Amino acid sequence: MKTVLTTPPFPSRMSMKNAPDPAKAPHLSVVSTTNDTVKLMTRAQVAERIGASVATVRRYEGTLLHPRVGDDGTHRFDPAEVTALAASRANQALDRGTIRNAKPAPDARTRGEIAALVFERFEQRQSHAEIVIGLRIEPELVGDLFEQYCLGLTERQLRKPDPRLPLVHDIERVTPNELSHRLSALPGAQVTRISVSRWRGVYPAGEDRAEFAWLVELGGFHVSGPCTADEVTRRFGPGSYRVTAYGFDPPGIRWEILVEDLHVASRTSSARNP
């Protein structure tokens, strides 16, 4: 997966005096998302990459940019040169204080948008400081959101006097081999969502101290047919899990199980059992 470093879609780093409409603000991408060694860029693509007009791109030609002219007269540009120019322009803007040092405009992002951006960075395991600096938000807000991020939906219910959750014996337990069989039997040419939660054991909760499954939601993935248990361990590592298969046609849960001690298949066993 390639990393893209772009200016944010909000005007918090722009000058208040000359801040453009956020919907019309130029988009500056410092790192190319294409294969720089293969695909050349058009003038319009260069303009979008460096956050400038096509006329500005023309002024750079012959000095910082050296386009190749095709048989049809189209000018095409080396992505490596374009990336270097984008980085140079970003550094110049930083030196002028128009990126970091300008007085920030009022934040137009909603609370939900900010929470989504912060949770995304939690998924990337970014530090507290990185999130505050990168998103320009208060440290206290990041801390509050981290509390919510760490406390999953199931764990919130377990803290209540009357948890609205299935008891641990209500969820079918299977062996790793049975899980593999069920995954291999998923219908072909149909999308199935595989949701995975880490199973941490039995959790007595509620007034009668009933035994619930202590689960931490990890996320999931989609498949378009049969798959293997390696799809789970490759993403989440070995361990004990609740695995749920949800179908979309018709919509509904295909099956849901608890599996203990699911391990990554060794290369040797994979080679013997293709």
Stockholm file with secondary structure:
# STOCKHOLM 1.0

chainA/1-274         MKTVLTTPPFPSRMSMKNAPDPAKAPHLSVVSTTNDTVKLMTRAQVAERIGASVATVRRYEGTLLHPRVGDDGTHRFDPAEVTALAASRANQALDRGTIRNAKPAPDARTRGEIAALVFERFEQRQSHAEIVIGLRIEPELVGDLFEQYCLGLTERQLRKPDPRLPLVHDIERVTPNELSHRLSALPGAQVTRISVSRWRGVYPAGEDRAEFAWLVELGGFHVSGPCTADEVTRRFGPGSYRVTAYGFDPPGIRWEILVEDLHVASRTSSARNP
#=GR chainA/1-274 SS CCCCCBCCSSGGGSCTTTCCCGGGCCCBBSSCSSCTTTCCBCHHHHHHHHTCCHHHHHHHBTTTBCCEECTTSCEEBCHHHHHHHHHHHHHHHHHHTSSSSSCCCCCCCCHHHHHHHHHHHHHTTCCHHHHHHHHTCCHHHHHHHHHHHHSCHHHHHHTSSSCCSCBGGGSEEECHHHHHHHHHTSCTTSCEEEEEEEEEEEEEETTTTEEEEEEEEEEEEEESSCCCTHHHHHHHCSEEEEEEEEEETTEEEEEEEEEEEECCCCHHHHHHCC
#=GC SS_cons         CCCCCBCCSSGGGSCTTTCCCGGGCCCBBSSCSSCTTTCCBCHHHHHHHHTCCHHHHHHHBTTTBCCEECTTSCEEBCHHHHHHHHHHHHHHHHHHTSSSSSCCCCCCCCHHHHHHHHHHHHHTTCCHHHHHHHHTCCHHHHHHHHHHHHSCHHHHHHTSSSCCSCBGGGSEEECHHHHHHHHHTSCTTSCEEEEEEEEEEEEEETTTTEEEEEEEEEEEEEESSCCCTHHHHHHHCSEEEEEEEEEETTEEEEEEEEEEEECCCCHHHHHHCC
//
